Amino acid sequence: MPMQIDQNALVKKLGTSTWLVGLLLTALGALGIVLPAVLSTITSVFVGWVLLFAGFLFGFYSYQHYSGAFIGWLKPAVLFITAFIFIFKPIAGIATLALLASFYLLTDAFGSFALSHDRYPKASWSLMALNGVFSLLLAIILLIGWPETSAIYLGIFIGISLMFDGFALFMLGMSIKKMN
């Protein structure tokens, strides 16, 4: 049985500040497109802090359950080392994130091509193929200049993503304002 969503409760939960969050994300995305290396560095450092926090959590878990075993401390050690690289050597973190993004885009492209082939000649097969072409092109762009162009392309891609996310939230917020 499908779950029913109470539209009024959803509007109250999202609140009227959704448009403001959307506007801020759009501005951050635009800034990231103008200054892509800065956004890439911020992203690398942020991922580093997330990894550092995860290292502390796994370290605490290892202390509780594997305090005497080397293997229990391996994961926290790897997380700490990776976190410090991302935080204190953000260029290496940016290159790593760009490489991961290109692998994701390659996988997405081949998945889209497979779905397109499966859907052919039914409706929307061509849109899936087009999605695959775009994902493949983005992956190739990232890989051709890797690692030298990683900071620029990663920042631009993240900036574009933030702009679209922000615009969608802004439009959602405006429609919420109209509902109230």
N, C-alpha and C positions, 0 to 999 in steps of 0.2 A: 504494500500500500504506500503510495507516494506521501512524503511528508508535506504537510500544509505549512506555508509561511504566512505569518500574520504581517501584512504590509505595514500597518500602523506601528507595530512593535519594531519592525526593521527600520523604519524612518526615525523613530525615537532613538534607537540604538546607534544609528549612524550619526545622528545629530546634524546640526546646521553648520558645523565647522568643516564638514567634508570638502566644501568648495575651497576653503582656505588651505587645507592640506594639499589639495590638488593644485592650487595656484603655486604653493611653495615648491612642490615637486617639479612642476613645469619649469619654474625659474631655476631650480637646481640643475635640471636636465639641460636647459639652455646654457647655463654657465659651464656645464661639463662639455658641451659641444664647442664652446668658445675656448675653454682651457682644459682640453682632454687629459693632459699629463697630470694636472692637479687632481682631477676626479679619479684617475687611475691610481694615483698615490694614496688618496684617501681610501679608496676601495681596498687596496693591498693592506694598508695599516688596519682597517676595520676587520678584514678577514683574519689578520694576525691576532688581533685582540680576541676574536671569537675562538680561535684555536688555542690561545693562551688560557682562556676560561675553561675550555674543554679539557685542557691538560691538567688544570687544577682539580676539576671534577674527577677525572680518571685517576689522578694521583691520590686523592682522598679515598676513592674506592679501592685502589691498590693497597693503600696503607691499612684499610679496614680488613681486607680479605687476602691479600697476597704479600704482606709486608716482608716475608723472608724469601720470596721467589723472584728471581731475576726477570722471568717472563712477564710477571705482573706489572713490572715497571717499564717495560718496553714501550707500550702505547703512550703513557704519559711523557716519556722521554722524546719520542718522535713528535708528539704534539707540541712540546715546549721548543724543540729545535726548529720545527717548521714555523711556529709562531714568531720566534725571534728573527728568523730570516725575513718573514713578511713584514715585521714591524721595523727592524733596523736596516734591512736591505730591500726596500720596497721595489726597486727595479727588478730584482730577482722574483719577487712576488708577483709583479705585474706580468713578467714574461711567463710565469707559471700559469697565472689566471688566463692569459691570452691563449696559451697552448691548450688548456682545458676547455676553453670556450670553442676553440676551433675543432677539437675532437667531438664536443657536443654537437656543433653545427654539422659536422660530417655525418654523425650518426642520425641526426634529425633529417638531413637530406636523403639519406638512403632509406630511412623509414618512410618518408613522404613519397619517395619514388615507388616503394613497395606497395603502399596504400593506393597510390595512383594506378599502378598496374593491376591491383586487385579490383579496383572500382571501374576500370575501363570496360565498356563505353558508357557506364552509368553517369548520372548527373554528378558534377563537381569533381570528376577525376582530374580535369585539367587544372583546377585550383590547387589540388594536392601536388601535382607535378610542378606547378609554378612555385609553390612553397619550397619544394625540394631544390629547384634551381636557385632561388634566393639564398637558401641556407648553404648550398654548395658554394655559391659565389662569395658569401661572407666568410666561410671557412677558408677558401683559397686566398682571399685578401689578407686574412690574419696570418696564414702560413707563409705567404710569399715574403713578407718583410720581417718575419719573426727572427730574432727577438727585438731588432732595432726599432720597428714601428709599433711594437706592442702597446706602449703607453698612449700613443695617439689613437690607434684604432679602438683599443679597449675603452678609453675614455669617451670616444664618440659613440660607440655602441651602447655603453651604459647611459650616456646622456640622452640618446634617442629613446631608450627604454623608459627612463625616468620621465621624459617629456610626454610620451604616450600614456604612461600610467597616471601622471598628474592631470593631463587633459581629460582622461576618462573619469577620474575622481572629481575634477572641477565640474564637468557636465552632470555627473550624478548629484553633486551638491546643489547645483542650480535647479535640478528637477525636484530635489527634496524641498528647496525653498519655495518652489511653486506649489507643492502639495500642502504646505503649512498655511 
